[in-house]
Amino acid sequence: MMQEYISANNIQISRDKGANQNYINYTKGITTYKMWLEDEYSVTKKTELAVRYNLAGVSVYRSGMELKEIYNSISNTLNK
């Protein structure tokens, strides 16, 4: 859903390297929007932290609105 909006509006995706998070930042009219994107990259980085610190696991909220690749990312990272 969000990826379609980004593509349709030719919005550039940026990466905050410190937060390991992708985001978009754009202006429409007089309003500036900034949205953080939970995607395969950011989920992999967060899951790697869970593995590094031997945490009990990871969780996902609002199931159904995410990119399907996120689940592969979690599984692949936890099963390394």
HUNORTA-V156256 format. One record per pair of residues at least 12 apart in sequence whose C-alpha atoms are under 10 Angstrom apart, sorted by the first residue. I is the first residue (numbers start at 1). GAP is how many residues later the second one is. If there is no record, write none. Layout:
i:I gap:GAP
i:I gap:GAP
This chain:
i:1 gap:64
i:1 gap:65
i:1 gap:66
i:2 gap:33
i:2 gap:35
i:2 gap:63
i:2 gap:64
i:2 gap:65
i:3 gap:34
i:3 gap:36
i:3 gap:64
i:6 gap:18
i:9 gap:17
i:11 gap:13
i:11 gap:14
i:11 gap:15
i:11 gap:16
i:12 gap:12
i:12 gap:13
i:12 gap:14
i:13 gap:12
i:13 gap:13
i:13 gap:22
i:13 gap:23
i:13 gap:24
i:14 gap:22
i:14 gap:23
i:15 gap:21
i:15 gap:22
i:15 gap:26
i:15 gap:27
i:16 gap:20
i:19 gap:23
i:19 gap:26
i:19 gap:27
i:20 gap:21
i:20 gap:22
i:20 gap:23
i:20 gap:24
i:20 gap:25
i:20 gap:26
i:21 gap:15
i:21 gap:16
i:21 gap:17
i:21 gap:18
i:21 gap:19
i:21 gap:20
i:21 gap:21
i:21 gap:22
i:21 gap:24
i:21 gap:25
i:22 gap:13
i:22 gap:14
i:22 gap:15
i:22 gap:16
i:22 gap:17
i:22 gap:18
i:22 gap:19
i:22 gap:20
i:23 gap:12
i:23 gap:13
i:23 gap:14
i:23 gap:15
i:23 gap:16
i:24 gap:12
i:24 gap:13
i:37 gap:29
i:38 gap:28
i:38 gap:29
i:38 gap:32
i:39 gap:27
i:39 gap:28
i:39 gap:29
i:39 gap:30
i:39 gap:31
i:39 gap:34
i:40 gap:26
i:40 gap:27
i:40 gap:28
i:40 gap:29
i:40 gap:30
i:40 gap:31
i:40 gap:32
i:40 gap:33
i:40 gap:34
i:41 gap:28
i:41 gap:29
i:41 gap:32
i:42 gap:28
i:42 gap:31
i:43 gap:15
i:43 gap:17
i:43 gap:26
i:43 gap:27
i:43 gap:28
i:43 gap:30
i:43 gap:31
i:43 gap:34
i:44 gap:26
i:44 gap:27
i:44 gap:28
i:44 gap:29
i:44 gap:30
i:44 gap:31
i:44 gap:32
i:44 gap:33
i:44 gap:34
i:45 gap:28
i:45 gap:29
i:45 gap:32
i:46 gap:12
i:46 gap:28
i:46 gap:31
i:47 gap:12
i:47 gap:26
i:47 gap:27
i:47 gap:28
i:47 gap:29
i:47 gap:30
i:47 gap:31
i:48 gap:26
i:48 gap:29
i:48 gap:30
i:48 gap:32
i:49 gap:28
i:50 gap:27
i:50 gap:28
i:51 gap:26
i:51 gap:27
i:51 gap:28
i:51 gap:29
i:57 gap:17
i:57 gap:21
i:58 gap:16
i:58 gap:20
i:59 gap:15
i:60 gap:14
